[in-house]
Amino acid sequence: FGLSPSDRVLRRWLGTAIRPLHPAMDWKTRRTLPSALVRRVAIVGGTHGNETNGVHLAKHFIRNPALVKRSSFETEVFLSNEAAIAQNTRYVDEDLNRCYLLSELADDSKATENKERKRAREVDAKLGPKGVPEPRCDLVIDLHNTTSATDVALMMAPDDDFAHELAHHLMSLDKGVRIVNWNTQADWSLCPSVGRSGMTFEVGPCPWGCIVPELFDRSQKLVLALLDYVETHNASVTAGASAFDSVTVPVFRFTGISIDYPRGEDGDLDGMVHPRLQGRDFAEIRDGDPLFKTFAGAEKTFSREEYKVPKEKEAIYPVFINEAAYYEKKIAVMIFDKGEKTFQKLR
């Protein structure tokens, strides 16, 4: 089926808009392997300047470096989009988290287009560079917030086994943690893709410019637990561990379907997310479930046929419901399905 403009925008966000890949890129050999030592971890805050939980968690780590220091690897913490942080806005000129495709990082004509393009090159040099087989950082943790009720969604490349291993551990510590896979393709425009391995910590609901105490505390505990796990992993590698266990985890996957709000003939909003859908991210949605409510009070229900959900997709789930940043993209909700990921980890 054809993609709407909003689908294409979000597919680019998840990486589906494929650009020619630099010949130096080889994800299979570039990844942090489950049997390899981790030498350097980067924790990034403020990729979006108004996602304040992540901004201040990164600042807290910067002020208290002993919290993130571990004996077997280096940990670097920094703020990425400082101009947007200063303005308490998602971005100044362009979304920084759409600026990390290798083809665009390598394009000198883009380097001076705007503040975010310039900053993307600086971040790339600090974490990567992306176009080399041995980037500086083995693991990149990018701290984000969403106004949607995602709880703790850990987003990562589907082929990144080590990121899945880390996420599996965090799932054992916090029942609100879920794994969300980026789409399968040649390259991604997202910050964690600059390192060998990585993930986005997407935590919500958090209003723009605010700190939500419970989510801040949980995020801090999970990040520190992740660092502890990497330390234990390195000890196992150094001790010569060679036995592996096979682990399978549930993962959510974007179907390519995003749904716009009700609109009038003039293109302006004529409705909102239905109150019974609000806050139900990752809860299964079925035909006939309430989807929208017009400002006049009429209800619109969900229809798999109307939104062209493929028949082979069984249970499906709305995610990023009523996300504030996606109003400009004309997206009220994105539709995901659920699968499994199997990987090997050191015993």
MILUM-25877 format. One record per residue (C-alpha): residue number from 1; z, y, x. Coordinates in nm, 4 decimals, decimal comma, padded with zeros to 6 digits. Layout:
<rs>
+-----+----------+----------+----------+
: num :       zz :       yy :       xx :
+-----+----------+----------+----------+
: NUM :        Z :        Y :        X :
...
+-----+----------+----------+----------+
</rs>
This chain:
<rs>
+-----+----------+----------+----------+
: num :       zz :       yy :       xx :
+-----+----------+----------+----------+
:   1 :  00,0000 :  00,0000 :  00,0000 :
:   2 : -00,0513 :  00,3618 :  00,1085 :
:   3 :  00,2275 :  00,5625 :  00,2691 :
:   4 :  00,3458 :  00,8926 :  00,1285 :
:   5 :  00,4028 :  01,1852 :  00,3676 :
:   6 :  00,7766 :  01,1180 :  00,3455 :
:   7 :  00,7212 :  00,7541 :  00,4445 :
:   8 :  00,5228 :  00,8632 :  00,7480 :
:   9 :  00,7937 :  01,1087 :  00,8506 :
:  10 :  01,0664 :  00,8458 :  00,8314 :
:  11 :  00,8529 :  00,5824 :  00,9962 :
:  12 :  00,8187 :  00,8179 :  01,2876 :
:  13 :  01,1992 :  00,8554 :  01,2843 :
:  14 :  01,2347 :  00,4775 :  01,3087 :
:  15 :  00,9503 :  00,4507 :  01,5537 :
:  16 :  00,6666 :  00,3110 :  01,3470 :
:  17 :  00,4248 :  00,5892 :  01,4375 :
:  18 :  00,2950 :  00,4136 :  01,7495 :
:  19 :  00,1536 :  00,6191 :  02,0341 :
:  20 : -00,0252 :  00,4859 :  02,3419 :
:  21 :  00,2372 :  00,3398 :  02,5740 :
:  22 :  00,2643 :  00,4449 :  02,9369 :
:  23 :  00,1557 :  00,1472 :  03,1514 :
:  24 :  00,4915 :  00,1523 :  03,3358 :
:  25 :  00,6804 :  00,0507 :  03,0219 :
:  26 :  00,7734 : -00,3148 :  02,9864 :
:  27 :  01,0672 : -00,3567 :  02,7478 :
:  28 :  01,1031 : -00,7284 :  02,8171 :
:  29 :  01,1841 : -00,6778 :  03,1845 :
:  30 :  01,3475 : -00,3365 :  03,1406 :
:  31 :  01,6278 : -00,4385 :  02,9037 :
:  32 :  01,9877 : -00,4889 :  03,0111 :
:  33 :  02,0053 : -00,8676 :  03,0079 :
:  34 :  02,3090 : -01,0553 :  02,8737 :
:  35 :  02,3518 : -01,2027 :  03,2240 :
:  36 :  02,3216 : -00,8717 :  03,4129 :
:  37 :  02,5815 : -00,6303 :  03,5449 :
:  38 :  02,6089 : -00,2961 :  03,3674 :
:  39 :  02,6179 : -00,0201 :  03,6280 :
:  40 :  02,6166 :  00,2990 :  03,4227 :
:  41 :  02,6882 :  00,3856 :  03,0576 :
:  42 :  02,6022 :  00,7209 :  02,8992 :
:  43 :  02,7771 :  00,8574 :  02,5907 :
:  44 :  02,5774 :  01,1360 :  02,4256 :
:  45 :  02,7044 :  01,3804 :  02,1640 :
:  46 :  02,5274 :  01,6601 :  01,9826 :
:  47 :  02,1733 :  01,5255 :  01,9641 :
:  48 :  02,2032 :  01,6931 :  01,6243 :
:  49 :  02,4101 :  02,0070 :  01,6688 :
:  50 :  02,5857 :  02,0056 :  01,3307 :
:  51 :  02,7000 :  01,6427 :  01,3437 :
:  52 :  03,0438 :  01,7575 :  01,4408 :
:  53 :  03,2338 :  01,4289 :  01,4568 :
:  54 :  03,0084 :  01,3134 :  01,7388 :
:  55 :  03,0067 :  01,6510 :  01,9099 :
:  56 :  03,3839 :  01,6711 :  01,9283 :
:  57 :  03,4305 :  01,3066 :  02,0185 :
:  58 :  03,2022 :  01,3625 :  02,3181 :
:  59 :  03,3926 :  01,6810 :  02,4078 :
:  60 :  03,7199 :  01,4874 :  02,3839 :
:  61 :  03,5887 :  01,2296 :  02,6294 :
:  62 :  03,4618 :  01,5043 :  02,8620 :
:  63 :  03,8069 :  01,6673 :  02,8651 :
:  64 :  03,9800 :  01,3297 :  02,9083 :
:  65 :  03,7605 :  01,1291 :  03,1457 :
:  66 :  04,0300 :  00,8657 :  03,2059 :
:  67 :  03,9715 :  00,7410 :  02,8505 :
:  68 :  03,6181 :  00,6249 :  02,9302 :
:  69 :  03,6621 :  00,5354 :  03,2954 :
:  70 :  03,6295 :  00,1658 :  03,3798 :
:  71 :  03,6443 :  00,0043 :  03,7217 :
:  72 :  03,3186 : -00,1907 :  03,7187 :
:  73 :  03,0745 :  00,0763 :  03,5975 :
:  74 :  03,0278 :  00,4515 :  03,5735 :
:  75 :  03,0547 :  00,6338 :  03,2409 :
:  76 :  02,8829 :  00,9687 :  03,1893 :
:  77 :  02,9472 :  01,1841 :  02,8830 :
:  78 :  02,7460 :  01,4925 :  02,7949 :
:  79 :  02,6223 :  01,7127 :  02,5106 :
:  80 :  02,2488 :  01,6962 :  02,4559 :
:  81 :  02,1423 :  01,9788 :  02,2220 :
:  82 :  02,3801 :  02,2556 :  02,3252 :
:  83 :  02,1651 :  02,5276 :  02,1672 :
:  84 :  02,1892 :  02,3591 :  01,8261 :
:  85 :  02,5625 :  02,2964 :  01,8730 :
:  86 :  02,6144 :  02,6683 :  01,9372 :
:  87 :  02,4337 :  02,7489 :  01,6109 :
:  88 :  02,5981 :  02,4625 :  01,4169 :
:  89 :  02,2551 :  02,3438 :  01,3064 :
:  90 :  02,0726 :  02,0114 :  01,3271 :
:  91 :  01,8106 :  02,1557 :  01,5610 :
:  92 :  01,6743 :  02,4937 :  01,6695 :
:  93 :  01,2976 :  02,4383 :  01,6746 :
:  94 :  01,2389 :  02,0646 :  01,6346 :
:  95 :  01,4465 :  01,7516 :  01,5850 :
:  96 :  01,5493 :  01,6470 :  01,9375 :
:  97 :  01,5780 :  01,2852 :  01,8237 :
:  98 :  01,2036 :  01,2783 :  01,7586 :
:  99 :  01,1111 :  01,3940 :  02,1101 :
: 100 :  01,1573 :  01,0809 :  02,3212 :
: 101 :  00,8273 :  00,8978 :  02,2864 :
: 102 :  00,7131 :  00,8212 :  02,6398 :
: 103 :  00,3632 :  00,9525 :  02,5750 :
: 104 :  00,5135 :  01,2887 :  02,4761 :
: 105 :  00,7698 :  01,3015 :  02,7559 :
: 106 :  00,4832 :  01,2464 :  02,9996 :
: 107 :  00,2716 :  01,5222 :  02,8414 :
: 108 :  00,3234 :  01,8402 :  03,0451 :
: 109 :  00,1693 :  02,0506 :  02,7688 :
: 110 :  00,4621 :  01,9624 :  02,5394 :
: 111 :  00,7365 :  02,0363 :  02,7901 :
: 112 :  00,7455 :  02,4087 :  02,7108 :
: 113 :  00,6630 :  02,3961 :  02,3383 :
: 114 :  01,0208 :  02,4690 :  02,2284 :
: 115 :  01,3870 :  02,4305 :  02,3193 :
: 116 :  01,4120 :  02,0685 :  02,2083 :
: 117 :  01,1031 :  01,9559 :  02,3984 :
: 118 :  01,2381 :  02,1168 :  02,7136 :
: 119 :  01,5801 :  01,9601 :  02,6597 :
: 120 :  01,4276 :  01,6166 :  02,5937 :
: 121 :  01,2760 :  01,6219 :  02,9407 :
: 122 :  01,6125 :  01,7136 :  03,0910 :
: 123 :  01,7911 :  01,4363 :  02,9014 :
: 124 :  01,5181 :  01,1920 :  02,9989 :
: 125 :  01,5676 :  01,2759 :  03,3666 :
: 126 :  01,9435 :  01,2282 :  03,3283 :
: 127 :  01,9328 :  00,8963 :  03,1424 :
: 128 :  01,6077 :  00,7428 :  03,2574 :
: 129 :  01,3457 :  00,8443 :  03,3215 :
: 130 :  01,1928 :  00,6451 :  03,0415 :
: 131 :  00,8720 :  00,5707 :  03,2299 :
: 132 :  01,0331 :  00,3837 :  03,5206 :
: 133 :  01,1269 :  00,0131 :  03,5271 :
: 134 :  01,4804 :  00,0889 :  03,6491 :
: 135 :  01,6293 :  00,3856 :  03,4612 :
: 136 :  01,9637 :  00,5362 :  03,5684 :
: 137 :  02,1520 :  00,4211 :  03,2586 :
: 138 :  02,1863 :  00,0604 :  03,1555 :
: 139 :  02,3379 :  00,1535 :  02,8202 :
: 140 :  02,3123 :  00,4700 :  02,6081 :
: 141 :  02,5506 :  00,5357 :  02,3178 :
: 142 :  02,4315 :  00,8244 :  02,0971 :
: 143 :  02,6982 :  00,9614 :  01,8609 :
: 144 :  02,5718 :  01,0741 :  01,5193 :
: 145 :  02,7043 :  01,1524 :  01,1716 :
: 146 :  02,5355 :  01,1334 :  00,8335 :
: 147 :  02,6272 :  01,2856 :  00,4980 :
: 148 :  02,5472 :  00,9448 :  00,3458 :
: 149 :  02,8115 :  00,6754 :  00,3004 :
: 150 :  02,6867 :  00,4446 :  00,5750 :
: 151 :  03,0355 :  00,3760 :  00,7140 :
: 152 :  02,9584 :  00,2695 :  01,0745 :
: 153 :  02,5903 :  00,1803 :  01,1124 :
: 154 :  02,4893 :  00,0759 :  01,4629 :
: 155 :  02,1152 :  00,1295 :  01,5020 :
: 156 :  01,9184 : -00,0395 :  01,7790 :
: 157 :  01,5891 : -00,1910 :  01,8869 :
: 158 :  01,5306 : -00,5374 :  01,7400 :
: 159 :  01,4607 : -00,6855 :  02,0864 :
: 160 :  01,7750 : -00,5415 :  02,2493 :
: 161 :  01,9938 : -00,8512 :  02,2770 :
: 162 :  02,2717 : -00,6835 :  02,4735 :
: 163 :  02,3072 : -00,4060 :  02,2138 :
: 164 :  02,3326 : -00,6732 :  01,9441 :
: 165 :  02,5980 : -00,8523 :  02,1491 :
: 166 :  02,8038 : -00,5344 :  02,1693 :
: 167 :  02,7572 : -00,4658 :  01,7985 :
: 168 :  02,8627 : -00,8209 :  01,7124 :
: 169 :  03,1886 : -00,7624 :  01,8986 :
: 170 :  03,2509 : -00,4339 :  01,7168 :
: 171 :  03,1822 : -00,6049 :  01,3825 :
: 172 :  03,4674 : -00,8415 :  01,4623 :
: 173 :  03,7013 : -00,5425 :  01,5021 :
: 174 :  03,5966 : -00,3318 :  01,2024 :
: 175 :  03,4609 : -00,4719 :  00,8749 :
: 176 :  03,2770 : -00,1463 :  00,8075 :
: 177 :  03,0381 : -00,1957 :  01,1010 :
: 178 :  02,6782 : -00,2965 :  01,0230 :
: 179 :  02,3724 : -00,3473 :  01,2417 :
: 180 :  02,0510 : -00,1663 :  01,1510 :
: 181 :  01,7341 : -00,2486 :  01,3432 :
: 182 :  01,4717 :  00,0036 :  01,4351 :
: 183 :  01,1218 : -00,1158 :  01,3496 :
: 184 :  00,9359 : -00,3475 :  01,5856 :
: 185 :  00,6768 : -00,1590 :  01,7888 :
: 186 :  00,5778 : -00,0354 :  02,1331 :
: 187 :  00,8018 :  00,2699 :  02,1670 :
: 188 :  01,0669 :  00,4741 :  01,9885 :
: 189 :  01,1245 :  00,8489 :  01,9710 :
: 190 :  01,5043 :  00,8111 :  01,9774 :
: 191 :  01,7495 :  00,9062 :  02,2525 :
: 192 :  01,8953 :  00,5575 :  02,3231 :
: 193 :  01,5464 :  00,4275 :  02,4015 :
: 194 :  01,5459 :  00,6268 :  02,7260 :
: 195 :  01,7930 :  00,3862 :  02,8894 :
: 196 :  01,7615 :  00,0121 :  02,9402 :
: 197 :  01,9581 : -00,0648 :  02,6250 :
: 198 :  02,1459 :  00,1403 :  02,3685 :
: 199 :  02,2383 :  00,2214 :  02,0159 :
: 200 :  02,2973 :  00,5050 :  01,7739 :
: 201 :  02,6459 :  00,5309 :  01,6228 :
: 202 :  02,5598 :  00,6577 :  01,2710 :
: 203 :  02,8887 :  00,7316 :  01,0937 :
: 204 :  02,9381 :  00,8685 :  00,7451 :
: 205 :  02,9940 :  01,0268 :  00,5091 :
: 206 :  03,0545 :  01,3380 :  00,7184 :
: 207 :  02,9670 :  01,6876 :  00,5940 :
: 208 :  02,7746 :  01,9033 :  00,8394 :
: 209 :  02,9995 :  02,1065 :  01,0645 :
: 210 :  03,3145 :  01,9111 :  00,9733 :
: 211 :  03,5347 :  01,6481 :  01,1333 :
: 212 :  03,6386 :  01,3591 :  00,9103 :
: 213 :  03,9665 :  01,2357 :  01,0660 :
: 214 :  03,9438 :  00,8704 :  00,9654 :
: 215 :  03,5870 :  00,8368 :  01,0889 :
: 216 :  03,6632 :  01,0258 :  01,4098 :
: 217 :  03,9520 :  00,7899 :  01,4885 :
: 218 :  03,7520 :  00,4778 :  01,4090 :
: 219 :  03,4568 :  00,5990 :  01,6136 :
: 220 :  03,6809 :  00,6624 :  01,9123 :
: 221 :  03,8432 :  00,3191 :  01,8856 :
: 222 :  03,5063 :  00,1480 :  01,8580 :
: 223 :  03,3510 :  00,3326 :  02,1529 :
: 224 :  03,6518 :  00,2538 :  02,3717 :
: 225 :  03,6433 : -00,1103 :  02,2576 :
: 226 :  03,2751 : -00,1222 :  02,3499 :
: 227 :  03,3558 :  00,0031 :  02,7007 :
: 228 :  03,6309 : -00,2587 :  02,7310 :
: 229 :  03,3821 : -00,5273 :  02,6301 :
: 230 :  03,1348 : -00,4116 :  02,8957 :
: 231 :  03,4154 : -00,4297 :  03,1524 :
: 232 :  03,4934 : -00,7882 :  03,0499 :
: 233 :  03,1223 : -00,8716 :  03,0529 :
: 234 :  03,0885 : -00,7425 :  03,4090 :
: 235 :  03,3887 : -00,9493 :  03,5171 :
: 236 :  03,2231 : -01,2619 :  03,3755 :
: 237 :  02,8957 : -01,1873 :  03,5526 :
: 238 :  03,0765 : -01,1231 :  03,8824 :
: 239 :  03,2689 : -01,4494 :  03,8444 :
: 240 :  02,9379 : -01,6353 :  03,8175 :
: 241 :  02,9484 : -01,7271 :  03,4495 :
: 242 :  02,6303 : -01,9110 :  03,3560 :
: 243 :  02,6978 : -02,0847 :  03,0224 :
: 244 :  02,5631 : -01,9178 :  02,7100 :
: 245 :  02,6441 : -01,9324 :  02,3409 :
: 246 :  02,3918 : -01,8667 :  02,0668 :
: 247 :  02,5061 : -01,6047 :  01,8147 :
: 248 :  02,3440 : -01,5006 :  01,4858 :
: 249 :  02,4259 : -01,1716 :  01,3147 :
: 250 :  02,3046 : -01,0061 :  00,9919 :
: 251 :  02,0788 : -00,7041 :  01,0391 :
: 252 :  01,9330 : -00,4462 :  00,8015 :
: 253 :  01,5632 : -00,3569 :  00,8386 :
: 254 :  01,3660 : -00,0630 :  00,6997 :
: 255 :  01,0949 : -00,1762 :  00,4576 :
: 256 :  00,8830 :  00,1364 :  00,5040 :
: 257 :  00,9697 :  00,2551 :  00,1509 :
: 258 :  01,1330 :  00,5927 :  00,0988 :
: 259 :  01,1771 :  00,7584 : -00,2400 :
: 260 :  01,1626 :  01,1292 : -00,3233 :
: 261 :  01,3775 :  01,3147 : -00,5745 :
: 262 :  01,2469 :  01,4001 : -00,9235 :
: 263 :  01,0362 :  01,7147 : -00,9061 :
: 264 :  00,8814 :  01,9564 : -01,1502 :
: 265 :  00,5179 :  02,0638 : -01,1649 :
: 266 :  00,5953 :  02,3405 : -00,9154 :
: 267 :  00,7230 :  02,0854 : -00,6657 :
: 268 :  01,0823 :  02,2013 : -00,6868 :
: 269 :  01,3740 :  01,9651 : -00,7466 :
: 270 :  01,4204 :  01,8631 : -01,1079 :
: 271 :  01,6907 :  01,6033 : -01,0581 :
: 272 :  01,9437 :  01,4425 : -00,8289 :
: 273 :  02,0703 :  01,1060 : -00,7148 :
: 274 :  02,2379 :  00,9288 : -01,0058 :
: 275 :  02,6194 :  00,9465 : -00,9897 :
: 276 :  02,6378 :  00,5661 : -01,0021 :
: 277 :  02,4116 :  00,5385 : -00,6959 :
: 278 :  02,5830 :  00,8070 : -00,4898 :
: 279 :  02,7951 :  00,6557 : -00,2125 :
: 280 :  02,6540 :  00,3020 : -00,2541 :
: 281 :  02,4659 :  00,2735 :  00,0747 :
: 282 :  02,4014 : -00,0913 :  00,1690 :
: 283 :  02,4835 : -00,2127 : -00,1845 :
: 284 :  02,2027 : -00,4214 : -00,3379 :
: 285 :  01,9782 : -00,2371 : -00,5837 :
: 286 :  01,7966 : -00,4204 : -00,8639 :
: 287 :  01,5427 : -00,3392 : -01,1313 :
: 288 :  01,7026 : -00,1254 : -01,4009 :
: 289 :  01,9810 :  00,0116 : -01,1814 :
: 290 :  02,0311 :  00,3890 : -01,2151 :
: 291 :  01,8438 :  00,5840 : -00,9495 :
: 292 :  01,8154 :  00,9499 : -01,0536 :
: 293 :  01,9434 :  01,1874 : -01,3174 :
: 294 :  01,7370 :  01,4917 : -01,4087 :
: 295 :  01,9035 :  01,8286 : -01,4441 :
: 296 :  01,8370 :  01,7988 : -01,8188 :
: 297 :  02,0389 :  01,4761 : -01,8256 :
: 298 :  01,7646 :  01,2124 : -01,8448 :
: 299 :  01,8157 :  00,8980 : -01,6388 :
: 300 :  01,5546 :  00,7264 : -01,4217 :
: 301 :  01,6069 :  00,3659 : -01,3176 :
: 302 :  01,4860 :  00,1730 : -01,0160 :
: 303 :  01,1705 : -00,0388 : -01,0402 :
: 304 :  01,0471 : -00,2673 : -00,7638 :
: 305 :  00,6969 : -00,2514 : -00,9098 :
: 306 :  00,6886 :  00,1295 : -00,9243 :
: 307 :  00,8056 :  00,1660 : -00,5654 :
: 308 :  00,5815 : -00,1155 : -00,4419 :
: 309 :  00,8491 : -00,3429 : -00,3013 :
: 310 :  00,6678 : -00,6489 : -00,1618 :
: 311 :  00,7370 : -00,9679 : -00,3565 :
: 312 :  00,8496 : -01,1495 : -00,0423 :
: 313 :  01,1401 : -00,9050 : -00,0089 :
: 314 :  01,4341 : -01,0594 : -00,1895 :
: 315 :  01,7534 : -00,8534 : -00,1950 :
: 316 :  01,6984 : -00,4891 : -00,1028 :
: 317 :  01,9423 : -00,2117 : -00,0237 :
: 318 :  01,9387 :  00,1691 : -00,0487 :
: 319 :  02,0457 :  00,3503 :  00,2672 :
: 320 :  02,0768 :  00,7190 :  00,3606 :
: 321 :  02,1350 :  00,8005 : -00,0045 :
: 322 :  02,1279 :  01,1767 : -00,0616 :
: 323 :  02,1266 :  01,2487 :  00,3138 :
: 324 :  02,1338 :  01,6278 :  00,3534 :
: 325 :  01,8966 :  01,6303 :  00,6514 :
: 326 :  01,6287 :  01,4502 :  00,4517 :
: 327 :  01,5914 :  01,7030 :  00,1701 :
: 328 :  01,3356 :  01,8828 :  00,3875 :
: 329 :  01,1551 :  01,5512 :  00,4315 :
: 330 :  01,1535 :  01,4888 :  00,0539 :
: 331 :  01,3552 :  01,1694 :  00,0850 :
: 332 :  01,6386 :  01,0820 : -00,1511 :
: 333 :  01,6838 :  00,7214 : -00,0395 :
: 334 :  01,5327 :  00,4674 :  00,1980 :
: 335 :  01,4968 :  00,0995 :  00,1097 :
: 336 :  01,6049 : -00,1734 :  00,3524 :
: 337 :  01,6098 : -00,5495 :  00,3418 :
: 338 :  01,8358 : -00,7878 :  00,5292 :
: 339 :  01,7630 : -01,0545 :  00,7876 :
: 340 :  01,9195 : -01,2201 :  01,0892 :
: 341 :  01,9083 : -01,1728 :  01,4633 :
: 342 :  01,9903 : -01,4536 :  01,7064 :
: 343 :  02,0726 : -01,3833 :  02,0702 :
: 344 :  02,2372 : -01,5484 :  02,3686 :
: 345 :  02,5632 : -01,4244 :  02,5178 :
: 346 :  02,7685 : -01,5326 :  02,8136 :
: 347 :  03,0467 : -01,7722 :  02,7162 :
+-----+----------+----------+----------+
</rs>
